[in-house]
Amino acid sequence: MVARIATLFVLLFWLPVITSSSSASSSLSVCIVGSGIGGSSVAHFLREYSSPSASISIRVFERHGVVGGRMARVNVGGDSFEAGGSILHPKNYYALNYTRLIGLKIRWPNATSASDGRDDDGDFGIWDGKGFVFKTWRVSSKLPFLDKIVSFANTALLFWRYGFSLIRMDNFVQRTVNNFLKYYENTDSRPVFETVEEMLKWAGLYDLTGQTLEEELISTGLSPLLIRELITVITRINYGQSVSISGLAGAVSMAGSGGGLWSVQGGNWQMAAGLLNHSNVALHLREEIQSISNLGNYYELNSSEGNSYKCEVAVVATPLDELDIRFDPPVSIPPRKLHHTHATFVRGLLNPAYFGLGSVEEIPDLVGTIEDPGLPFSSISVLKRHDEKEVTYKVFSREAMADTLLDQIFSVRKETIRIDWGAYPHYKAPEVFAPFILDGQHLYYVNAFENAASTMETSAVAAENVARLILSRQFGHVPLKLSGSESSVADEGVLHLDL
Ligand SMILES: Cc1cc2nc3c(=O)[nH]c(=O)nc-3n(C[C@H](O)[C@H](O)[C@H](O)COP(=O)(O)OP(=O)(O)OC[C@H]3O[C@@H](n4cnc5c(N)ncnc54)[C@H](O)[C@@H]3O)c2cc1C
């Protein structure tokens, strides 16, 4: 008995050494297609979760000359603005941790003179094509007490129009956010997921993908007016789509319209750049992957530059819906349409007459719209006020904005820049998901998760899971560094991943 206990003791004592020495001989080559937040997060978490002695070579391919993908910037009249993924939620813990790891500064939207850099007091209106059916007050005073009164009056205005449905709406969003927080739990209690369905079911989010947002909110007891106006405005701004998107995409979109939203000073793309820098990857810019072939023990990736790369693991970190990558043997995923959002940036001045108003000051900083096929845009927002005669705006629309139309909406137009984004999936309910593992072997697809919701943070969350999936399937055990390297989110509201 004593001998058996001694053997057990020796085994327990030496097990970590044995396991880590087995990973000392572990080597792996990984090719990642795409340098957005998804691809760069896969690279980051592969490093984070593998033993330092493991020899993992990582190549990242990017067809463009810059990293970041949909976290892109646009230059308007010498000023640079977010053109794609702009705002992050205060509980987007991976993104928050990335900024700390990389040493990036956080910027609060519309930051102007407020001492904490925060100034969320822009006014907001809902336009139905004939008039503003709802409008908040604008604060133009530097007196903090007046700010408070106006913000109180705006809350009162909202309650006056939409009643206590607003509280039910908030509860619905909070419930969904709380379920999402499970993805930051310690990996001791958080499994590695082979499918998106499993991942969503584990967090209690899957059912929300089975119904439209509208169905979900009606069953939660929200008033039709709130759904038709405020919530429709939110889904149109964040996903360019109506309340017929899935309940989950809708909840994520609604969470992205609350308070405390932030972005990275100088551009969110720096998160991808920083992660790639820290992860010791071979970055191939301006190199598009055209085919991925499974040749038995490895994948062969062929690029637009005529190069061929061999990797034991291949990761697709970009939506496949509009791409022409040839897979051999072919892979089959459920058909998915990307929703195109046209982002038009204008430096000039809005035309008050278009809105039936007497002066440009009366036009809210954020104009949202209800669902009406006759309305030519989803939203118009102020990005920067240069002076009374010059403002930079961002217009979101489902179709390209023709010059003739812009000339009606704007009285002055000094510069106009148009971007047609294959922005996010065209959401529906029930959603059908592509697998994380495309071929049952070592070909992975991060953006399978995008049917649940498309945000910078959801890409990071999906990437974290894919990185763990790769390591656990490749090395047959959960990497040593995982255990105990994290503390739960509940600790201080911030994740302490060993970044
Ligand atoms: C207009 C707009 C507004 C948005 N607003 C927000 C927001 O406010 N908040 C938020 O959280 N999210 C927002 N999003 C969504 C968010 O930007 C995306 O969900 C997220 O950035 C996706 O990251 P990704 O890495 O998964 O994909 P991507 O960023 O698309 O990265 C994929 C990369 O792969 C590259 N690539 C593709 N094919 C190949 C190939 N064959 N070879 C080599 N490289 C290739 C692409 O060039 C790209 O760089 C918005 C998106 C858009 C378009």
The ligand as a Tripos MOL2 file, in Angstrom:
@<TRIPOS>MOLECULE
LIG
   53    58     1     0     0
SMALL
NO_CHARGES

@<TRIPOS>ATOM
      1 C1        -19.3200   48.9550  -41.3220 C.3       1 LIG1
      2 C2        -19.0500   48.0170  -40.1690 C.ar      1 LIG1
      3 C3        -19.2930   48.4310  -38.8720 C.ar      1 LIG1
      4 C4        -19.0270   47.5810  -37.8130 C.ar      1 LIG1
      5 N1        -19.2020   48.0430  -36.5330 N.ar      1 LIG1
      6 C5        -18.7800   47.2870  -35.4950 C.ar      1 LIG1
      7 C6        -18.7200   47.8400  -34.1970 C.ar      1 LIG1
      8 O1        -19.0240   49.0170  -33.9770 O.2       1 LIG1
      9 N2        -18.2970   47.0380  -33.1790 N.ar      1 LIG1
     10 C7        -17.8900   45.7400  -33.3960 C.ar      1 LIG1
     11 O2        -17.4780   45.0680  -32.4370 O.2       1 LIG1
     12 N3        -17.9160   45.2000  -34.6350 N.ar      1 LIG1
     13 C8        -18.3350   45.9530  -35.6880 C.ar      1 LIG1
     14 N4        -18.3030   45.4390  -36.9530 N.ar      1 LIG1
     15 C9        -17.9740   44.0320  -37.1380 C.3       1 LIG1
     16 C10       -16.4880   43.7780  -36.9410 C.3       1 LIG1
     17 O3        -15.7320   44.7370  -37.6220 O.3       1 LIG1
     18 C11       -16.1510   42.3730  -37.4680 C.3       1 LIG1
     19 O4        -17.0220   41.4260  -36.8880 O.3       1 LIG1
     20 C12       -14.7400   41.9390  -37.1250 C.3       1 LIG1
     21 O5        -13.8140   42.9740  -37.3540 O.3       1 LIG1
     22 C13       -14.4130   40.7040  -37.9690 C.3       1 LIG1
     23 O6        -13.0550   40.3450  -37.7820 O.3       1 LIG1
     24 P1        -12.4790   39.0450  -38.5050 P.3       1 LIG1
     25 O7        -11.0480   38.9900  -38.1540 O.co2     1 LIG1
     26 O8        -13.3150   37.8880  -38.1310 O.co2     1 LIG1
     27 O9        -12.6800   39.2800  -40.0510 O.3       1 LIG1
     28 P2        -12.0300   40.4090  -40.9650 P.3       1 LIG1
     29 O10       -11.7840   41.6440  -40.1860 O.co2     1 LIG1
     30 O11       -12.9050   40.5140  -42.1650 O.co2     1 LIG1
     31 O12       -10.6080   39.8190  -41.3630 O.3       1 LIG1
     32 C14       -10.4170   38.9220  -42.4070 C.3       1 LIG1
     33 C15        -9.1320   39.2760  -43.1270 C.3       1 LIG1
     34 O13        -8.8370   38.2350  -44.0490 O.3       1 LIG1
     35 C16        -8.3040   38.8200  -45.2240 C.3       1 LIG1
     36 N5         -8.4950   37.8340  -46.2950 N.ar      1 LIG1
     37 C17        -9.6580   37.4310  -46.8410 C.ar      1 LIG1
     38 N6         -9.4360   36.4810  -47.7700 N.ar      1 LIG1
     39 C18        -8.1170   36.2860  -47.8200 C.ar      1 LIG1
     40 C19        -7.2870   35.4180  -48.5870 C.ar      1 LIG1
     41 N7         -7.7960   34.5730  -49.4880 N.pl3     1 LIG1
     42 N8         -5.9510   35.4700  -48.3910 N.ar      1 LIG1
     43 C20        -5.4010   36.3310  -47.4660 C.ar      1 LIG1
     44 N9         -6.1540   37.1620  -46.7310 N.ar      1 LIG1
     45 C21        -7.4910   37.1440  -46.8870 C.ar      1 LIG1
     46 C22        -9.1120   40.0730  -45.3870 C.3       1 LIG1
     47 O14        -8.4530   41.0060  -46.2380 O.3       1 LIG1
     48 C23        -9.2150   40.5510  -43.9450 C.3       1 LIG1
     49 O15        -8.1460   41.4030  -43.6050 O.3       1 LIG1
     50 C24       -18.5560   46.2690  -38.0450 C.ar      1 LIG1
     51 C25       -18.3060   45.8480  -39.3570 C.ar      1 LIG1
     52 C26       -18.5360   46.7170  -40.4050 C.ar      1 LIG1
     53 C27       -18.2280   46.2690  -41.7930 C.3       1 LIG1
@<TRIPOS>BOND
     1     1     2 1
     2     2     3 ar
     3     2    52 ar
     4     3     4 ar
     5     4     5 ar
     6     4    50 ar
     7     5     6 ar
     8     6     7 ar
     9     6    13 1
    10     7     8 2
    11     7     9 ar
    12     9    10 ar
    13    10    11 2
    14    10    12 ar
    15    12    13 ar
    16    13    14 ar
    17    14    15 1
    18    14    50 ar
    19    15    16 1
    20    16    17 1
    21    16    18 1
    22    18    19 1
    23    18    20 1
    24    20    21 1
    25    20    22 1
    26    22    23 1
    27    23    24 1
    28    24    25 2
    29    24    26 1
    30    24    27 1
    31    27    28 1
    32    28    29 2
    33    28    30 1
    34    28    31 1
    35    31    32 1
    36    32    33 1
    37    33    34 1
    38    33    48 1
    39    34    35 1
    40    35    36 1
    41    35    46 1
    42    36    37 ar
    43    36    45 ar
    44    37    38 ar
    45    38    39 ar
    46    39    40 ar
    47    39    45 ar
    48    40    41 1
    49    40    42 ar
    50    42    43 ar
    51    43    44 ar
    52    44    45 ar
    53    46    47 1
    54    46    48 1
    55    48    49 1
    56    50    51 ar
    57    51    52 ar
    58    52    53 1
@<TRIPOS>SUBSTRUCTURE
     1 LIG1         1 GROUP 0 **** ****
